[in-house]
Amino acid sequence: MMKFNKIASIVLVLIMVVSLAACSDNSAPKATDEGPKSEVTSETPKEAVVIKLGTTVNEQDSFQIAAEKFADLVKERTNGAYTIEIYPNGSLGDERTMLESMQMGTLDMGIITSGPFSNFVPDMGVLDMPFLFSSNADVYKVLDGEVGQELLGKLESANLKGLAYAERGFRNLTNSKKEIKSAEDTKDLKIRVMENEVYTKTFNSLGVNAVPMAWSEALTALQQGTIDGQENPVNVIYSFKLWESQKYVTMTRHAYASAIITMSLDKFNKLPEDVQKVFKESAQEAAEFERQWVADNEENQMDELINNGMEIVTDPDLGSFKDAVQVVYSEYPQYTDYINRITEALK
C-alpha cells in the first residue's frame, strides 16, 4: 500500500510539471502579439496632456489645415497622450500678443506669420526682404536648409521654439481704388502692412502710406474704408472674402511670408525628449502638407476671386517695383551676410 502511495505521488508530480510547461507554452505567443510599439517610449501620462495652439485666421485658411494635420500626427504618434486644441479667429490674441504669451509661457503654441518675428529676433527680418525669392522651390530650399534652420534656432534667444516653416505664401496687393499695373500706380494709396519694419519701409519706398496693424484690425478698417488696401497671398484674399471690400488684385509677389509653427520654449523643454522629437517631425510634415494644399488650391481660389467681381492684374511691370524697393536693401546692411548666403544656396 505504501509503495502504491509513493508511485501515485510521483505520477501526480509529473502531471503538475507537464501542466505548468503547457501553460508556459500557451502564454508565450502573447508577448509577440502586441504589434509595433509607439514612437513615444517615455512614460505615458495618466491623462492626455492638452496643448493649446492659436491662430488669427478662420477655419477655411491654410493655417487651419496645418494645425489640424499637426494635431492628428501628434495624437497618432503619442497614442493620444498629447492632444492639440486649436483656437482660430484670433481668440487667443493677435500674432504679436500670442508670441508674447508664448514667451511668458501662458500660451503653448501658435502658427504665426513670419512678419512679427523680427520684433523679437531682428535677424528674422531678412526673410521679409522684397523680391528675395522668385519661386516656391527656392523658398523651401532656403527655409528647410542651413540658413532657415539657423534662423529658427535663434528664436530660442527670445524664449520661443520654432518647429517648422509652414506657408503664408507670396504676397500680392489689393485695393478698392484703382487698377495697379506698375509701381507708379501705388502712390498715395493707404495700405495695411504687417507690424514689421521691412514691410513698412518697402511700401513707403513705393510712395504708399503704409499702415502697420494687426490683421483683426485691418479687416474692420477695410470694411469701413479707412484704408484703401492690403497685401497678402491669394489664399488669404480668398478665405477672408476680401472681394467684399476690395475690387483690384495685382499679382506682385513682392515678398514671401512663411508661417512658423511656434512653441513656448519653456513648454517645449518640459516635454520628454522622445515627445520633442515627435513634435518637431510632425510640425515639419504638417508644414509640407499645408504647402502642397496651398499650391493645389490657388488656381481655383483665383477663379473664385474673379467670379466674385475682383479684377486681377496677372502681369504687372515687376521691374518698376523691383527698382523702387532697392533702396530698402541699402537700409539693412546687417542682412548682407544672410542675403549672400541665400544667394549662394540658390545657385
ABEGO torsion letter per residue (X at the ends): XAAAAAAAAAAAAAAAAAAAAAAAAAAAAAAAAAEBBBABABBBBABBBBBBBBBABBAABAAAAAAAAAAAAAAAAAGGABBBBBBBGGAAEBAAAAAAAAAAGABABBBBBAAAAAAABAAAAAAABBGABABAAAAAAAAABAAAAAAAAAAAAAGBBBABBBBAEBBBBBBAABBBABAAAABGBBBBBBBBAAAAAAAAAAGBBBBBBBAAAAAAAAAAGABABBBBBAAAAAAAGAAAABABBBBAGABBBBBBBBBBAAAAAABBAAAAAAAAAAAAAAAAAAAAAAAAAAAAAAAAAAAAGBBBBABBBAAAAAAAAAAAAAABAAAAAAAAAAAAAAX
